[in-house]
Amino acid sequence: MGRIKMNIKFGLLLLVFSIAKLGAQTSDTNFTVPVTETIKKIETIFNIKVKDNDQLLKDKVLEYGDWRIQQSSLEVSLANVLAPFNLVAFNDGDGVYEIRKFQVHRVSEDVAEERLSYLSHLYHDKEEWEARKTELKQCMISAFGLDKAPPAPNSDPILTEKRIYDGYSVENIGLEILPGVYTTGSIYKPYPQIEKSAIVITPNGHFGNGRYRDSQQIRCAMLAKMGAIVINYDLFAWGESRLQFPSWAHRNSIASTVQVLSGMRLLDYATTLELADSTRVGVTGGSGGGSQTMFLSALDDRVSVSVPVVMVSANHSGGCPCESGRGIHLCGNGTNNAEVAAMAAPKPQLIVSDGKDWTKNVPKVEFPFIERIYEFYNKKKVLKNAHFKNEGHDYGLSKRMVMYYFMAEHLKLDLHEIKNEQGKIDESTCVIEPYENLYVFGNKEENLPKNAIKDIDKLYTLFGEKNLREHDKKD
């Protein structure tokens, strides 16, 4: 019986298609047409080209399709036709539009510029911006669930044996940030450490090998040699965190909550160290670590210098739920990473961008928007943009170099400690440790503390929430 109903439905669909192709649209069929036919009309009316490379429009029909065209607005017409299917049209330039699935984390460049224009009209001076910033901050705290987080446990951090290298030391840390939830990472310190040191938090991004990769070890070691206490840590359900939570859990929205909380509570710990200077706190990371850099700078008033790398963008807010899964970009009736980055004002900030990812327009789009907000405080000089138009999405050598100079200037670090006899910054003295040296618990689950949570449902419960992604529980 079910198959008969299905065949009847399919037959009616074919009939609708046939009527539509003959151009006989009437109220009897609710003026139903194939979406492709309506798109062709839009192409003709607005003299554009629409590409559907993934055949997302195939076999789709739409009631009142042609009536949804608004001849005075291409954008409204495309939205009217595509929105019922959760599709969007991205402007590829030169009158070419590409059909894509709707993504909460990404909009086209022209839409991004329109939104920045809208946002810029919400505030015209420092007082209006401060009111907006307060609204965004309170909302983000609630969206992340930080206001529901249990107090940090009073347990002592788990520290491994310290390794001594040329000008710095490394020890690994397992910090219980929530009851039974441990954040794992490494602490790099100046060696010998004889005076107060700045603190630098370095959240990890979605780069291969995570915090264990060469470039991140080098970055941490160099900052430590310059005179900072540097804490580098795993993403949620990456690295050693997978001993507690499987890798698929990284795409649960709670990942973003835990990652922000990890940065904050590692900073809590760092400020208790005898030779830590809590008035000098920097944060820097690339890609997903760039997102965390912006979040920490916006939400934690202790951060005094920030360097978000290859992530400040008005049209992209991070494709991973660990960045965009908690809806923080819905705050204030809609925001984006450019405005989130601006929340660091008036504190020094270096925005690092490149020409081959979503930060390609920073010098002409996002940076002027953020600069205007810094001007409210007369602090334009402490905001910088280092743009590498021929480079791609990484935290490579050239990007690290500009970061070293910026951190040295604003955290009062010593560049001479990382320069060679020729007066050039030299990373060759940093030791690249094997993965096993950087482990706290190793790669064995039984090495975890006895109270370690190994169930994501229990993690949600700590925040008074319920895991609604039961269907995604698979390796």
C-alpha positions as CSV (number, residue, x, y, z in Angstrom):
1,M,0.0,0.0,0.0
2,G,2.9,2.4,0.9
3,R,4.5,1.6,-2.5
4,I,1.2,2.4,-4.3
5,K,1.0,5.8,-2.5
6,M,4.6,6.5,-3.4
7,N,4.0,5.7,-7.1
8,I,0.9,7.9,-7.1
9,K,3.0,10.8,-5.6
10,F,5.7,10.3,-8.1
11,G,3.2,10.3,-10.9
12,L,1.7,13.5,-9.8
13,L,5.2,15.0,-9.5
14,L,5.9,14.0,-13.1
15,L,2.6,15.6,-14.1
16,V,3.6,18.8,-12.4
17,F,6.9,18.7,-14.2
18,S,5.2,18.2,-17.5
19,I,2.7,21.1,-17.0
20,A,5.6,23.3,-15.9
21,K,7.7,22.6,-18.9
22,L,4.7,23.4,-21.2
23,G,4.4,26.7,-19.4
24,A,0.9,26.0,-18.2
25,Q,1.2,27.5,-14.7
26,T,-2.1,27.8,-12.9
27,S,-3.5,28.0,-9.4
28,D,-4.6,24.4,-9.8
29,T,-1.0,23.4,-9.3
30,N,-0.1,26.4,-7.0
31,F,2.0,27.6,-10.0
32,T,4.5,24.8,-9.3
33,V,7.6,24.8,-11.5
34,P,11.1,23.2,-11.4
35,V,13.4,25.5,-9.6
36,T,15.8,25.3,-12.5
37,E,13.2,27.0,-14.7
38,T,12.8,29.9,-12.2
39,I,16.6,30.2,-11.9
40,K,16.8,30.5,-15.7
41,K,14.3,33.4,-15.6
42,I,16.4,35.1,-12.9
43,E,19.5,34.7,-15.1
44,T,17.7,36.4,-18.0
45,I,16.2,39.2,-16.0
46,F,19.4,40.2,-14.2
47,N,21.9,39.1,-16.9
48,I,23.8,36.8,-14.6
49,K,25.1,33.2,-14.7
50,V,24.1,30.7,-12.0
51,K,26.2,27.5,-11.6
52,D,24.9,24.4,-9.9
53,N,28.1,22.3,-10.0
54,D,26.8,19.9,-7.3
55,Q,23.4,19.6,-8.9
56,L,21.7,20.8,-5.7
57,L,18.7,22.0,-7.7
58,K,18.1,18.7,-9.5
59,D,14.5,17.4,-9.3
60,K,13.5,20.2,-7.0
61,V,10.1,21.9,-7.6
62,L,8.7,25.0,-5.9
63,E,5.2,26.3,-5.5
64,Y,4.7,29.8,-6.7
65,G,8.3,29.7,-8.1
66,D,8.2,32.5,-10.6
67,W,6.1,34.7,-8.4
68,R,9.0,34.8,-6.0
69,I,11.1,36.8,-8.4
70,Q,11.4,40.4,-7.4
71,Q,12.6,42.2,-10.5
72,S,14.1,45.1,-8.5
73,S,16.4,42.9,-6.5
74,L,18.6,40.0,-7.5
75,E,19.5,39.1,-4.0
76,V,15.9,39.0,-2.8
77,S,14.9,36.9,-5.8
78,L,17.6,34.4,-5.2
79,A,16.9,34.2,-1.5
80,N,13.1,33.8,-2.1
81,V,13.7,30.9,-4.5
82,L,16.5,29.1,-2.7
83,A,15.7,29.5,1.0
84,P,12.9,26.9,1.1
85,F,15.6,24.3,0.2
86,N,18.3,25.7,2.6
87,L,20.3,26.7,-0.4
88,V,22.1,30.0,-1.1
89,A,23.8,31.7,-4.1
90,F,27.4,32.8,-3.5
91,N,28.6,35.6,-5.7
92,D,31.8,34.4,-7.4
93,G,32.3,37.8,-9.1
94,D,31.8,39.0,-12.7
95,G,28.1,38.2,-12.6
96,V,28.6,34.5,-11.7
97,Y,26.7,32.9,-8.8
98,E,27.2,29.4,-7.4
99,I,24.5,27.4,-5.6
100,R,25.6,26.0,-2.3
101,K,24.1,24.5,0.8
102,F,23.2,27.0,3.5
103,Q,26.0,27.3,6.0
104,V,25.6,29.1,9.3
105,H,29.3,30.0,9.3
106,R,29.7,31.5,5.9
107,V,28.1,34.1,3.7
108,S,29.2,35.6,0.4
109,E,31.6,38.5,0.3
110,D,29.0,41.1,-0.8
111,V,26.6,40.0,1.9
112,A,29.5,40.3,4.4
113,E,30.2,43.9,3.4
114,E,26.5,44.8,3.6
115,R,26.4,43.4,7.2
116,L,29.5,45.4,8.2
117,S,27.8,48.5,6.8
118,Y,24.7,47.7,8.9
119,L,26.8,47.1,12.0
120,S,28.8,50.3,11.6
121,H,25.5,52.3,11.7
122,L,24.7,50.9,15.2
123,Y,27.3,52.9,16.9
124,H,28.9,56.3,16.3
125,D,31.0,56.9,19.3
126,K,32.7,55.2,22.2
127,E,29.6,55.2,24.5
128,E,27.4,53.6,21.8
129,W,30.1,51.0,21.0
130,E,30.6,50.2,24.7
131,A,26.9,49.5,25.1
132,R,27.0,47.2,22.0
133,K,30.1,45.5,23.3
134,T,28.4,44.8,26.7
135,E,25.4,43.4,25.0
136,L,27.5,41.1,22.8
137,K,29.7,40.0,25.8
138,Q,26.8,39.0,28.0
139,C,25.1,37.2,25.2
140,M,28.2,35.3,24.2
141,I,28.8,34.2,27.8
142,S,25.3,32.8,27.9
143,A,25.5,31.2,24.4
144,F,28.7,29.4,25.3
145,G,27.1,28.3,28.6
146,L,29.9,29.8,30.6
147,D,27.4,31.2,33.1
148,K,26.3,27.6,33.9
149,A,29.8,26.2,34.2
150,P,30.5,24.5,37.6
151,P,33.3,26.1,39.6
152,A,36.8,24.9,38.8
153,P,37.8,21.9,41.0
154,N,40.4,22.5,43.7
155,S,42.6,19.7,42.5
156,D,46.3,20.3,41.9
157,P,47.5,20.3,38.3
158,I,49.2,17.2,37.1
159,L,52.7,18.2,36.0
160,T,55.3,16.1,34.3
161,E,59.1,16.2,34.6
162,K,60.6,19.5,33.3
163,R,62.9,19.4,30.2
164,I,65.6,22.0,30.0
165,Y,66.7,23.5,26.7
166,D,68.6,26.5,25.4
167,G,66.8,29.5,27.1
168,Y,63.6,27.7,28.0
169,S,62.0,24.8,29.8
170,V,59.0,22.6,29.0
171,E,56.7,20.6,31.2
172,N,53.3,19.1,30.5
173,I,50.1,19.8,32.4
174,G,46.8,18.1,33.0
175,L,44.4,20.6,34.5
176,E,41.0,19.6,35.8
177,I,38.9,22.5,34.4
178,L,35.6,20.8,35.3
179,P,34.8,17.9,37.6
180,G,36.3,14.9,35.8
181,V,37.3,16.9,32.7
182,Y,41.0,17.4,32.0
183,T,42.6,19.8,29.6
184,T,46.1,18.7,28.5
185,G,48.9,20.8,27.2
186,S,52.5,22.0,27.8
187,I,54.0,24.9,29.7
188,Y,57.0,26.7,28.2
189,K,58.9,29.0,30.6
190,P,62.1,31.1,30.3
191,Y,65.1,29.3,31.7
192,P,66.5,30.3,34.0
193,Q,63.5,32.3,35.1
194,I,64.7,35.0,37.4
195,E,62.1,37.7,37.0
196,K,58.4,38.3,36.5
197,S,57.2,36.9,33.2
198,A,54.3,37.8,30.9
199,I,51.8,35.0,30.1
200,V,50.8,33.9,26.6
201,I,48.0,31.5,26.0
202,T,48.3,29.7,22.6
203,P,45.1,27.9,21.7
204,N,45.5,25.2,19.0
205,G,43.8,25.2,15.6
206,H,42.7,22.5,13.2
207,F,46.1,22.0,11.7
208,G,47.5,18.5,11.2
209,N,49.2,17.0,14.3
210,G,47.5,19.6,16.5
211,R,49.6,21.1,19.3
212,Y,52.4,18.6,18.6
213,R,53.3,20.0,15.2
214,D,56.7,21.6,14.7
215,S,55.5,25.2,14.0
216,Q,53.5,25.3,17.3
217,Q,56.3,23.9,19.4
218,I,58.6,26.5,17.8
219,R,56.2,29.4,18.5
220,C,55.9,28.4,22.1
221,A,59.6,28.0,22.6
222,M,60.5,31.3,21.0
223,L,58.0,33.2,23.1
224,A,59.4,31.5,26.2
225,K,63.0,32.4,25.3
226,M,61.7,36.0,24.9
227,G,60.6,35.9,28.5
228,A,57.0,34.6,28.6
229,I,55.2,31.8,30.3
230,V,53.5,30.1,27.4
231,I,50.7,27.5,27.7
232,N,49.8,25.4,24.7
233,Y,46.8,23.0,24.9
234,D,44.8,20.4,23.0
235,L,41.5,21.1,21.3
236,F,38.6,19.2,22.8
237,A,38.5,15.6,21.5
238,W,41.9,16.1,19.8
239,G,45.2,14.9,21.0
240,E,45.2,13.5,24.6
241,S,41.6,14.8,25.0
242,R,40.6,11.8,22.9
243,L,41.4,9.6,25.9
244,Q,38.2,11.0,27.4
245,F,36.1,11.9,24.4
246,P,36.2,10.3,21.0
247,S,37.1,12.4,17.9
248,W,33.5,12.6,16.7
249,A,32.6,14.5,19.9
250,H,34.7,17.5,18.6
251,R,31.8,18.4,16.3
252,N,29.4,18.6,19.3
253,S,28.6,22.2,20.1
254,I,29.9,21.7,23.7
255,A,33.4,21.5,22.2
256,S,33.4,25.3,21.8
257,T,32.3,25.8,25.4
258,V,35.1,23.5,26.8
259,Q,37.7,25.1,24.6
260,V,36.9,28.7,25.8
261,L,36.8,27.5,29.4
262,S,40.1,25.7,28.9
263,G,41.8,28.9,27.9
264,M,40.3,30.8,30.8
265,R,41.1,28.2,33.5
266,L,44.6,27.6,32.2
267,L,45.0,31.4,32.5
268,D,43.6,31.1,36.1
269,Y,46.4,28.6,36.8
270,A,49.1,30.7,35.1
271,T,48.3,33.7,37.3
272,T,49.0,31.7,40.4
273,L,52.6,31.0,39.4
274,E,55.1,32.9,41.6
275,L,56.9,34.6,38.7
276,A,53.9,35.3,36.5
277,D,52.9,38.9,35.7
278,S,49.1,38.9,35.4
279,T,49.1,42.4,34.0
280,R,50.8,41.2,30.8
281,V,48.7,38.6,29.2
282,G,48.8,37.7,25.5
283,V,46.9,35.2,23.4
284,T,47.6,34.0,19.9
285,G,46.5,31.1,17.7
286,G,45.8,30.3,14.0
287,S,42.7,29.1,12.2
288,G,40.4,27.6,14.9
289,G,43.0,28.8,17.4
290,G,42.4,32.3,15.8
291,S,38.8,31.9,16.7
292,Q,39.7,31.0,20.3
293,T,42.0,34.0,20.3
294,M,39.2,36.3,19.5
295,F,36.8,34.7,21.9
296,L,39.2,34.9,24.8
297,S,40.1,38.5,24.0
298,A,36.5,39.5,23.9
299,L,35.4,37.7,27.0
300,D,38.3,37.7,29.4
301,D,39.3,41.1,30.5
302,R,42.7,39.9,31.7
303,V,43.9,39.5,28.1
304,S,46.0,42.6,27.2
305,V,47.4,41.7,23.8
306,S,45.9,39.6,21.0
307,V,47.2,38.2,17.7
308,P,44.4,36.3,15.8
309,V,45.9,34.6,12.8
310,V,44.1,33.8,9.5
311,M,40.6,33.9,11.1
312,V,39.3,37.5,11.2
313,S,36.7,37.5,8.5
314,A,33.2,39.0,8.0
315,N,32.1,36.3,5.7
316,H,33.4,33.2,7.5
317,S,33.1,32.4,11.2
318,G,34.6,28.9,11.3
319,G,33.2,25.8,9.7
320,C,33.6,23.6,12.8
321,P,30.9,23.5,15.6
322,C,33.7,24.0,18.0
323,E,33.8,27.6,16.7
324,S,30.3,28.3,15.5
325,G,28.2,25.7,17.1
326,R,26.8,27.7,20.0
327,G,25.2,30.5,18.0
328,I,27.4,33.3,19.4
329,H,27.2,35.0,16.0
330,L,23.4,35.4,16.5
331,C,24.2,37.7,19.5
332,G,23.1,41.3,19.2
333,N,20.7,40.4,16.4
334,G,23.6,39.2,14.4
335,T,27.4,39.7,14.6
336,N,30.5,38.3,12.9
337,N,34.2,37.7,13.6
338,A,35.2,41.2,12.5
339,E,33.0,42.7,15.3
340,V,34.1,40.0,17.7
341,A,37.7,40.9,17.0
342,A,36.8,44.6,17.6
343,M,35.7,43.7,21.1
344,A,39.4,43.6,22.1
345,A,39.6,47.4,21.6
346,P,41.3,49.4,22.9
347,K,44.0,46.8,23.7
348,P,46.8,46.1,21.2
349,Q,45.8,43.7,18.5
350,L,47.7,42.4,15.4
351,I,45.4,40.8,12.8
352,V,47.3,38.5,10.5
353,S,45.7,37.7,7.2
354,D,46.6,36.2,3.8
355,G,45.5,36.2,0.2
356,K,44.4,32.6,-0.2
357,D,41.6,32.1,2.3
358,W,38.6,33.9,3.8
359,T,40.9,36.6,5.2
360,K,41.9,37.8,1.8
361,N,39.8,41.0,2.1
362,V,41.0,42.1,5.6
363,P,43.0,45.1,4.5
364,K,40.1,46.7,2.6
365,V,37.0,45.3,4.4
366,E,37.4,44.0,7.9
367,F,40.4,46.1,9.1
368,P,38.9,49.5,8.3
369,F,35.7,48.4,10.2
370,I,37.7,47.4,13.2
371,E,40.0,50.4,13.0
372,R,37.0,52.8,13.2
373,I,36.2,51.3,16.6
374,Y,39.7,51.7,17.8
375,E,39.5,55.3,16.8
376,F,36.6,55.8,19.3
377,Y,39.4,55.3,22.0
378,N,42.1,57.2,20.1
379,K,44.0,53.9,20.0
380,K,44.4,53.5,16.3
381,K,48.1,53.0,16.6
382,V,47.9,49.8,18.6
383,L,45.9,48.0,15.9
384,K,47.9,46.5,13.1
385,N,47.3,44.2,10.1
386,A,50.0,42.0,8.6
387,H,48.7,40.8,5.3
388,F,50.5,38.2,3.2
389,K,48.7,38.3,-0.1
390,N,50.7,35.5,-1.7
391,E,50.4,33.1,1.3
392,G,47.7,30.7,2.4
393,H,46.0,29.3,5.5
394,D,48.7,28.6,8.1
395,Y,50.7,30.0,11.0
396,G,54.0,29.9,9.0
397,L,57.4,31.5,9.5
398,S,56.5,35.0,8.1
399,K,53.4,35.1,10.3
400,R,55.3,34.1,13.4
401,M,57.9,36.7,12.7
402,V,55.5,39.6,12.8
403,M,53.9,38.1,15.9
404,Y,57.2,38.0,17.7
405,Y,57.8,41.7,17.1
406,F,54.3,42.7,18.2
407,M,54.3,40.6,21.3
408,A,57.8,41.9,22.2
409,E,56.6,45.5,21.9
410,H,53.3,45.2,23.8
411,L,54.2,42.5,26.4
412,K,57.7,43.9,27.0
413,L,59.5,40.8,25.9
414,D,63.2,40.6,24.9
415,L,63.7,40.1,21.1
416,H,67.5,39.9,21.7
417,E,67.1,36.5,23.3
418,I,66.0,35.0,19.9
419,K,68.4,36.8,17.6
420,N,71.6,35.3,16.2
421,E,74.9,37.0,15.9
422,Q,73.8,38.7,12.7
423,G,70.9,40.3,14.5
424,K,68.2,38.2,12.8
425,I,65.5,36.2,14.6
426,D,66.6,32.5,14.6
427,E,64.3,29.7,15.3
428,S,66.9,27.0,14.8
429,T,67.8,26.8,18.5
430,C,64.3,25.4,19.4
431,V,64.1,21.7,20.0
432,I,61.3,19.8,18.3
433,E,60.2,17.2,20.8
434,P,58.7,13.8,19.8
435,Y,55.0,13.4,20.6
436,E,55.5,11.2,23.5
437,N,57.6,13.9,25.3
438,L,54.5,16.2,25.2
439,Y,52.0,13.7,26.7
440,V,50.6,14.1,30.2
441,F,48.8,10.7,30.3
442,G,50.3,9.1,27.2
443,N,48.1,7.2,24.8
444,K,46.5,4.9,27.3
445,E,43.1,5.5,28.8
446,E,44.0,3.8,32.0
447,N,46.5,6.5,32.8
448,L,43.7,9.0,33.3
449,P,42.7,10.0,36.8
450,K,40.1,7.8,38.3
451,N,37.4,10.5,38.3
452,A,37.8,11.2,34.5
453,I,34.5,11.5,32.6
454,K,34.4,9.4,29.5
455,D,30.8,10.1,28.4
456,I,29.8,13.2,26.6
457,D,26.3,13.0,28.0
458,K,27.7,13.5,31.4
459,L,29.7,16.5,30.1
460,Y,26.5,18.2,28.9
461,T,24.9,17.4,32.3
462,L,27.6,19.5,34.0
463,F,26.1,22.5,32.3
464,G,22.5,21.5,32.9
465,E,22.1,20.6,29.3
466,K,21.3,17.4,27.3
467,N,23.2,16.1,24.4
468,L,20.8,16.2,21.4
469,R,23.1,14.6,18.9
470,E,22.6,11.0,19.8
471,H,22.6,10.0,16.1
472,D,26.2,11.2,15.7
473,K,27.7,8.9,18.2
474,K,30.0,6.9,16.0
475,D,33.7,6.6,15.4
